[in-house]
Amino acid sequence: MAFRNVKKAALLLSSLDAASAAELLRGARPDMITALATEVATVRQSGQPVSGSEQVREFASMLGGNADQQESSFLSNMLDSAVGKTQSLEMMRQVKRVILARDPFSQIRNGEVKEIAAALRGESAQVVAIVLSELPSKKSPALLLLLDEKIRREAVREMTSGEDAPPEIRLRVAEAIRARLDGQAGPGAQAAEAGDDRREAQYRKVALLLRGLEKALRDILMQSIAEKDKDGSERIAKLMVIWEDIPAVADRTMQEILRTIDSRKLALALVDAPEDVKKKIRTNMSERASLMLDEEASLLSSPKPDDIRAAREAVLETLRSLNAKGELAFEEK
C-alpha cells in the first residue's frame, strides 16, 4: 500500500471507534497493521480532527496518567481487538520506535515547560537553542523565561546564527533530554508530588482545549468526563480560568466584569499580583474606579495570604461563571 493510501486509511481508522477500526484491521498482515497504527498515532498526535463521538473518548482518555489507563486508549484498544494483547504490546513498542525515529523531539514537545527547563539545567547554550527551536511558539517563550539569564542570551544568539546543528547532534540532544524527562520523578513522596503535578498539568491541558470549543460541544465533553471522574471534571472547570489567564481576557469583557467587583476585594486580590495582571485590570478601569482602588489599597495593612487567595478566588468565580455560560471572551495569542 502506497504511503498516501496508508495515510488515508489512518484518517479513516481515526474517525471510527476502536472496535470498528479493529474489525477493518482483522486479517491484515502484521507489518501493514503496524504501519497503519503508526500513522494513526501520527494523525492523533498532530491534532487533526476526529469524529464527535471519538472526541468524547479522546478528551476522557487524556485524564489518564498511569500505564493501565493508557492501555485503554484508542490505539491500544484497536490493536488489542485486532491482534490480541500480546502482539498488540509489541506493535505499540514498534510504533513508538518509528515515531521517535521520525520525530525525536515529539515527546519533549509534549512535555511540561517546567520539566523541560529542569531537564536542560546545566546544558550548553547550543543544546538549549536546539530544544527551543523544536518547541511550539506558545512553549518556547515560557521556557526561555525559566532559564538562567546568561544561557537565555546565548541560546537566542545561537538560534539567530543561521547555523543548524547536524542531524546526529540533534538526535543525541533529543535522546539525552528525553531520558532526563523520563527519569525526573523521584521515589516516595517526591514521586507522589510529581504525579500530582503531572495530573494537575494534564487537567490544565484539557481545560485549555475545552475552553476553546463551542459551549455545546464543551458541555458534552465535560459531561462525559464527569461520568468517569466527577472530582476531575470540577477541577478542570476551575482550571479553564486561573489567575494567570487574566491578561488574556478580552478588554470589553474585563471592563464589564470590573464593574461588578467590590473595590476592596479587588485591592486585596491585587496584593503582590504579577505586573501583567495589574496592568490588565488598571487599563480597563475608569479613572474614578482606579482612584477608589488606590484608596482601598492604601487602607490595607499586612493582609494575610489566605485573605488574598480568597479575594482572588472571588474574582475568578465571576470569570468562571461567565465562562460556564460561554460568555467569557479571550484574546488568544
JONORFEN-V553917 format. One record per residue. N is the residue number from 0. PSI is psi in whole degrees, -180 to 180 (none if undefined). OMEGA is omega as a letter, one per 30 degrees, with the letter a starting at -180 (* if undefined). Layout:
BEGIN
n:N psi:PSI omega:OMEGA
n:N psi:PSI omega:OMEGA
END
This chain:
BEGIN
n:0 psi:129 omega:a
n:1 psi:156 omega:a
n:2 psi:-42 omega:a
n:3 psi:-41 omega:l
n:4 psi:-36 omega:l
n:5 psi:-43 omega:l
n:6 psi:-41 omega:l
n:7 psi:-44 omega:l
n:8 psi:-38 omega:l
n:9 psi:-40 omega:l
n:10 psi:-40 omega:l
n:11 psi:-48 omega:a
n:12 psi:-39 omega:a
n:13 psi:-23 omega:a
n:14 psi:-8 omega:a
n:15 psi:169 omega:l
n:16 psi:164 omega:a
n:17 psi:-40 omega:a
n:18 psi:-44 omega:l
n:19 psi:-41 omega:l
n:20 psi:-40 omega:l
n:21 psi:-38 omega:l
n:22 psi:-40 omega:l
n:23 psi:-27 omega:a
n:24 psi:-20 omega:a
n:25 psi:133 omega:l
n:26 psi:-13 omega:l
n:27 psi:157 omega:l
n:28 psi:145 omega:a
n:29 psi:-40 omega:a
n:30 psi:-34 omega:l
n:31 psi:-40 omega:l
n:32 psi:-43 omega:l
n:33 psi:-42 omega:l
n:34 psi:-43 omega:l
n:35 psi:-41 omega:l
n:36 psi:-38 omega:l
n:37 psi:-43 omega:l
n:38 psi:-36 omega:l
n:39 psi:-45 omega:l
n:40 psi:-40 omega:l
n:41 psi:-43 omega:l
n:42 psi:-47 omega:a
n:43 psi:-33 omega:l
n:44 psi:-31 omega:a
n:45 psi:-13 omega:a
n:46 psi:13 omega:l
n:47 psi:143 omega:a
n:48 psi:146 omega:l
n:49 psi:-179 omega:a
n:50 psi:163 omega:a
n:51 psi:-46 omega:a
n:52 psi:-36 omega:a
n:53 psi:-29 omega:l
n:54 psi:-39 omega:l
n:55 psi:-49 omega:l
n:56 psi:-38 omega:a
n:57 psi:-45 omega:a
n:58 psi:-39 omega:l
n:59 psi:-41 omega:a
n:60 psi:-23 omega:l
n:61 psi:-20 omega:a
n:62 psi:-15 omega:a
n:63 psi:148 omega:l
n:64 psi:-29 omega:a
n:65 psi:174 omega:a
n:66 psi:-39 omega:a
n:67 psi:-41 omega:l
n:68 psi:-39 omega:a
n:69 psi:-30 omega:a
n:70 psi:-18 omega:l
n:71 psi:6 omega:l
n:72 psi:168 omega:a
n:73 psi:-51 omega:a
n:74 psi:-45 omega:l
n:75 psi:-44 omega:l
n:76 psi:-43 omega:a
n:77 psi:-48 omega:a
n:78 psi:-40 omega:l
n:79 psi:-45 omega:a
n:80 psi:-32 omega:a
n:81 psi:-41 omega:a
n:82 psi:-2 omega:a
n:83 psi:154 omega:a
n:84 psi:-41 omega:a
n:85 psi:-51 omega:a
n:86 psi:-31 omega:l
n:87 psi:-43 omega:a
n:88 psi:-42 omega:l
n:89 psi:-39 omega:l
n:90 psi:-39 omega:l
n:91 psi:-39 omega:l
n:92 psi:-41 omega:l
n:93 psi:-42 omega:l
n:94 psi:-45 omega:a
n:95 psi:-43 omega:a
n:96 psi:-43 omega:a
n:97 psi:-43 omega:a
n:98 psi:-42 omega:l
n:99 psi:-33 omega:l
n:100 psi:-38 omega:l
n:101 psi:-42 omega:a
n:102 psi:87 omega:a
n:103 psi:-19 omega:a
n:104 psi:4 omega:a
n:105 psi:-44 omega:a
n:106 psi:-40 omega:l
n:107 psi:-43 omega:a
n:108 psi:-32 omega:a
n:109 psi:-2 omega:a
n:110 psi:167 omega:l
n:111 psi:143 omega:a
n:112 psi:-43 omega:a
n:113 psi:-38 omega:l
n:114 psi:-39 omega:l
n:115 psi:-42 omega:l
n:116 psi:-42 omega:l
n:117 psi:-39 omega:l
n:118 psi:-26 omega:a
n:119 psi:-5 omega:a
n:120 psi:127 omega:l
n:121 psi:-4 omega:a
n:122 psi:161 omega:l
n:123 psi:164 omega:l
n:124 psi:-33 omega:l
n:125 psi:-44 omega:l
n:126 psi:-45 omega:l
n:127 psi:-42 omega:l
n:128 psi:-39 omega:l
n:129 psi:-46 omega:a
n:130 psi:-44 omega:l
n:131 psi:-40 omega:a
n:132 psi:-19 omega:a
n:133 psi:-11 omega:a
n:134 psi:153 omega:l
n:135 psi:159 omega:a
n:136 psi:-23 omega:l
n:137 psi:-23 omega:a
n:138 psi:-36 omega:a
n:139 psi:-42 omega:l
n:140 psi:-38 omega:l
n:141 psi:-39 omega:l
n:142 psi:-42 omega:a
n:143 psi:-40 omega:a
n:144 psi:-21 omega:a
n:145 psi:-5 omega:a
n:146 psi:158 omega:l
n:147 psi:142 omega:a
n:148 psi:-41 omega:a
n:149 psi:-47 omega:l
n:150 psi:-38 omega:a
n:151 psi:-48 omega:a
n:152 psi:-46 omega:a
n:153 psi:-37 omega:a
n:154 psi:-41 omega:l
n:155 psi:-39 omega:l
n:156 psi:-41 omega:l
n:157 psi:-42 omega:a
n:158 psi:-28 omega:a
n:159 psi:2 omega:a
n:160 psi:-21 omega:a
n:161 psi:2 omega:l
n:162 psi:119 omega:l
n:163 psi:139 omega:l
n:164 psi:144 omega:l
n:165 psi:151 omega:a
n:166 psi:-38 omega:a
n:167 psi:-33 omega:l
n:168 psi:-44 omega:a
n:169 psi:-39 omega:l
n:170 psi:-44 omega:l
n:171 psi:-39 omega:l
n:172 psi:-47 omega:a
n:173 psi:-44 omega:a
n:174 psi:-42 omega:a
n:175 psi:-45 omega:a
n:176 psi:-38 omega:l
n:177 psi:-42 omega:l
n:178 psi:-40 omega:l
n:179 psi:-41 omega:l
n:180 psi:-40 omega:l
n:181 psi:-28 omega:a
n:182 psi:12 omega:a
n:183 psi:-30 omega:a
n:184 psi:128 omega:l
n:185 psi:176 omega:a
n:186 psi:170 omega:l
n:187 psi:-132 omega:a
n:188 psi:-35 omega:l
n:189 psi:-41 omega:l
n:190 psi:-41 omega:l
n:191 psi:-42 omega:l
n:192 psi:-42 omega:l
n:193 psi:-39 omega:l
n:194 psi:-42 omega:l
n:195 psi:-42 omega:l
n:196 psi:-42 omega:l
n:197 psi:-41 omega:l
n:198 psi:-43 omega:l
n:199 psi:-42 omega:l
n:200 psi:-38 omega:l
n:201 psi:-42 omega:l
n:202 psi:-42 omega:a
n:203 psi:-40 omega:l
n:204 psi:-47 omega:l
n:205 psi:-43 omega:a
n:206 psi:-44 omega:a
n:207 psi:-38 omega:l
n:208 psi:-45 omega:a
n:209 psi:-37 omega:a
n:210 psi:-30 omega:a
n:211 psi:0 omega:a
n:212 psi:163 omega:l
n:213 psi:148 omega:a
n:214 psi:-41 omega:a
n:215 psi:-47 omega:l
n:216 psi:-39 omega:l
n:217 psi:-43 omega:a
n:218 psi:-38 omega:l
n:219 psi:-45 omega:a
n:220 psi:-39 omega:l
n:221 psi:-38 omega:l
n:222 psi:-41 omega:l
n:223 psi:-42 omega:l
n:224 psi:-41 omega:a
n:225 psi:-34 omega:l
n:226 psi:-30 omega:a
n:227 psi:-38 omega:a
n:228 psi:90 omega:a
n:229 psi:-45 omega:l
n:230 psi:-41 omega:l
n:231 psi:-40 omega:a
n:232 psi:-37 omega:l
n:233 psi:-39 omega:l
n:234 psi:-41 omega:l
n:235 psi:-42 omega:l
n:236 psi:-40 omega:l
n:237 psi:-38 omega:a
n:238 psi:-7 omega:l
n:239 psi:-28 omega:l
n:240 psi:112 omega:l
n:241 psi:172 omega:a
n:242 psi:-38 omega:a
n:243 psi:-11 omega:l
n:244 psi:-14 omega:a
n:245 psi:-43 omega:l
n:246 psi:-21 omega:a
n:247 psi:-7 omega:l
n:248 psi:138 omega:a
n:249 psi:141 omega:a
n:250 psi:-47 omega:a
n:251 psi:-43 omega:l
n:252 psi:-43 omega:l
n:253 psi:-40 omega:l
n:254 psi:-42 omega:l
n:255 psi:-39 omega:a
n:256 psi:-43 omega:a
n:257 psi:-27 omega:l
n:258 psi:-20 omega:a
n:259 psi:-4 omega:a
n:260 psi:133 omega:l
n:261 psi:136 omega:a
n:262 psi:-41 omega:a
n:263 psi:-43 omega:l
n:264 psi:-40 omega:a
n:265 psi:-41 omega:l
n:266 psi:-41 omega:l
n:267 psi:-41 omega:a
n:268 psi:-30 omega:a
n:269 psi:-1 omega:l
n:270 psi:123 omega:a
n:271 psi:23 omega:l
n:272 psi:153 omega:l
n:273 psi:150 omega:a
n:274 psi:-36 omega:a
n:275 psi:-30 omega:l
n:276 psi:-46 omega:l
n:277 psi:-44 omega:a
n:278 psi:-43 omega:a
n:279 psi:-44 omega:a
n:280 psi:-45 omega:a
n:281 psi:-42 omega:a
n:282 psi:-10 omega:l
n:283 psi:18 omega:l
n:284 psi:151 omega:l
n:285 psi:163 omega:l
n:286 psi:-40 omega:l
n:287 psi:-45 omega:a
n:288 psi:-36 omega:l
n:289 psi:-39 omega:l
n:290 psi:-40 omega:l
n:291 psi:-38 omega:l
n:292 psi:-43 omega:l
n:293 psi:-41 omega:a
n:294 psi:-45 omega:l
n:295 psi:-40 omega:a
n:296 psi:-36 omega:a
n:297 psi:-21 omega:a
n:298 psi:-10 omega:a
n:299 psi:136 omega:a
n:300 psi:107 omega:l
n:301 psi:62 omega:a
n:302 psi:146 omega:a
n:303 psi:145 omega:l
n:304 psi:-38 omega:l
n:305 psi:-36 omega:l
n:306 psi:-38 omega:l
n:307 psi:-45 omega:l
n:308 psi:-42 omega:a
n:309 psi:-40 omega:l
n:310 psi:-42 omega:l
n:311 psi:-40 omega:l
n:312 psi:-36 omega:l
n:313 psi:-41 omega:l
n:314 psi:-43 omega:a
n:315 psi:-35 omega:l
n:316 psi:-35 omega:l
n:317 psi:-44 omega:l
n:318 psi:-42 omega:a
n:319 psi:-34 omega:l
n:320 psi:-44 omega:l
n:321 psi:-39 omega:a
n:322 psi:-41 omega:l
n:323 psi:-29 omega:l
n:324 psi:-3 omega:a
n:325 psi:22 omega:a
n:326 psi:6 omega:a
n:327 psi:118 omega:a
n:328 psi:139 omega:l
n:329 psi:150 omega:l
n:330 psi:79 omega:a
n:331 psi:139 omega:a
n:332 psi:none omega:*
END
